[in-house]
Amino acid sequence: MKNVLVLIKDGFADWEASYVTAELNKPGTGYQVKTIATDQSQKTSMGGLNVVPDYSLQDFRYELPFEMLIIPGGTEWKEERNQQIEKLIAFCFSNEIPVAAICDATTYLGKHGFLDHHKHTANSLPYLKEAAPNYQGEERYIDAQSVSDGSLITANGSGAVEFSRDILEKLKVLEGEDLRQWYDLFKVGFVKS
Amino acid sequence: MKNVLVLIKDGFADWEASYVTAELNKPGTGYQVKTIATDQSQKTSMGGLNVVPDYSLQDFRYELPFEMLIIPGGTEWKEERNQQIEKLIAFCFSNEIPVAAICDATTYLGKHGFLDHHKHTANSLPYLKEAAPNYQGEERYIDAQSVSDGSLITANGSGAVEFSRDILEKLKVLEGEDLRQWYDLFKVGFVKS
């Protein structure tokens, strides 16, 4: 089974990675979702779920192969300065492991310079430009709920379904007509003919 | 703080109650979300979150006041026969504590006769009619993503946003124009003018 890591923190936004983790974990996809946090203690989501992480960054040895890092947003990203988190994200970008960030997690990437060398990101948050001053050129912001660009996926917090679609496509879990139908089902409520 | 209970099981569907729990838990709503399960051990969601329940039905004394029971669907409802779960749901219906069930949790309610005396439910699942043979009259099924009827809310698994809207309205967390804007933001991605 190939691993997909989801980075969780206290106050992580329950809905933002909820569609895609459930889909990735279905039998037959070849993927399994594992959570990782700064330490092994329970992390409580915005919605009150007390989640025990599968891995802790305190003793994470980077020997575990993984295919993507998904970073949900939440209430605690604004002042985040944990060096282990920066190291994990830098490791992904250096090794071309795709990173999928949504909502405030995108802002965090901007603030820490991780978006500087990427061409396009979702026009995610009003303060993203402020957060990422080195991020040149307004034309890089695309007015879309989710933007998939090379090894980076960025999305708005209200675009959980679009974010999921882009991840499922990147990991080749669903493609073409199947992907379109999955998206329609969860976005509109039925599969358009 | 008023409590809202979310009944979790192994394989619970991550996205189905994710919008509403995060919204209910925001500062100022007057509500807090607590999870309850058949026992105190970790329950793993479809998407792989290992969740430690706040309460266990094994020693739940029904002294905790709560304003609603939310039941997410998931992979393990089809054969569910736990008597403590039945007792909890029966307690809610007897005491007019609203029950909000989505996806396979609705089917479970039907199978166990809990829908028999309710007028309208979401035309949720192809096998709901089969599951609830005493549930009379096709006209009771409303073709909608979520249906709010007295102390019962039922919804399709692809209608998490509609389900959340109906819960927020029932609990008077959001109303009128505010509720409409919340719904637009999460359903369409922007607030319609």
Chai-1 contact restraints between the chains, C-beta under 6 A:
chainA,res_idxA,chainB,res_idxB,connection_type,confidence,min_distance_angstrom,max_distance_angstrom,comment,restraint_id
A,D14,B,S18,contact,1.0,0.0,6.0,A-B,restraint_1
A,D14,B,T21,contact,1.0,0.0,6.0,A-B,restraint_2
A,D14,B,A22,contact,1.0,0.0,6.0,A-B,restraint_3
A,W15,B,S18,contact,1.0,0.0,6.0,A-B,restraint_4
A,W15,B,Y19,contact,1.0,0.0,6.0,A-B,restraint_5
A,S18,B,D14,contact,1.0,0.0,6.0,A-B,restraint_6
A,S18,B,W15,contact,1.0,0.0,6.0,A-B,restraint_7
A,S18,B,S18,contact,1.0,0.0,6.0,A-B,restraint_8
A,Y19,B,W15,contact,1.0,0.0,6.0,A-B,restraint_9
A,T21,B,D14,contact,1.0,0.0,6.0,A-B,restraint_10
A,T21,B,G47,contact,1.0,0.0,6.0,A-B,restraint_11
A,T21,B,G48,contact,1.0,0.0,6.0,A-B,restraint_12
A,A22,B,D14,contact,1.0,0.0,6.0,A-B,restraint_13
A,A22,B,M46,contact,1.0,0.0,6.0,A-B,restraint_14
A,A22,B,G47,contact,1.0,0.0,6.0,A-B,restraint_15
A,N25,B,M46,contact,1.0,0.0,6.0,A-B,restraint_16
A,N25,B,G47,contact,1.0,0.0,6.0,A-B,restraint_17
A,N25,B,G48,contact,1.0,0.0,6.0,A-B,restraint_18
A,V33,B,G47,contact,1.0,0.0,6.0,A-B,restraint_19
A,V33,B,G48,contact,1.0,0.0,6.0,A-B,restraint_20
A,M46,B,A22,contact,1.0,0.0,6.0,A-B,restraint_21
A,M46,B,N25,contact,1.0,0.0,6.0,A-B,restraint_22
A,G47,B,T21,contact,1.0,0.0,6.0,A-B,restraint_23
A,G47,B,A22,contact,1.0,0.0,6.0,A-B,restraint_24
A,G47,B,N25,contact,1.0,0.0,6.0,A-B,restraint_25
A,G47,B,V33,contact,1.0,0.0,6.0,A-B,restraint_26
A,G48,B,T21,contact,1.0,0.0,6.0,A-B,restraint_27
A,G48,B,N25,contact,1.0,0.0,6.0,A-B,restraint_28
A,G48,B,V33,contact,1.0,0.0,6.0,A-B,restraint_29
A,L49,B,V51,contact,1.0,0.0,6.0,A-B,restraint_30
A,N50,B,V52,contact,1.0,0.0,6.0,A-B,restraint_31
A,V51,B,L49,contact,1.0,0.0,6.0,A-B,restraint_32
A,V51,B,V51,contact,1.0,0.0,6.0,A-B,restraint_33
A,V52,B,N50,contact,1.0,0.0,6.0,A-B,restraint_34
A,Q145,B,G189,contact,1.0,0.0,6.0,A-B,restraint_35
A,S158,B,L185,contact,1.0,0.0,6.0,A-B,restraint_36
A,S158,B,F186,contact,1.0,0.0,6.0,A-B,restraint_37
A,S158,B,G189,contact,1.0,0.0,6.0,A-B,restraint_38
A,G159,B,G189,contact,1.0,0.0,6.0,A-B,restraint_39
A,L185,B,S158,contact,1.0,0.0,6.0,A-B,restraint_40
A,F186,B,S158,contact,1.0,0.0,6.0,A-B,restraint_41
A,G189,B,Q145,contact,1.0,0.0,6.0,A-B,restraint_42
A,G189,B,S158,contact,1.0,0.0,6.0,A-B,restraint_43
A,G189,B,G159,contact,1.0,0.0,6.0,A-B,restraint_44
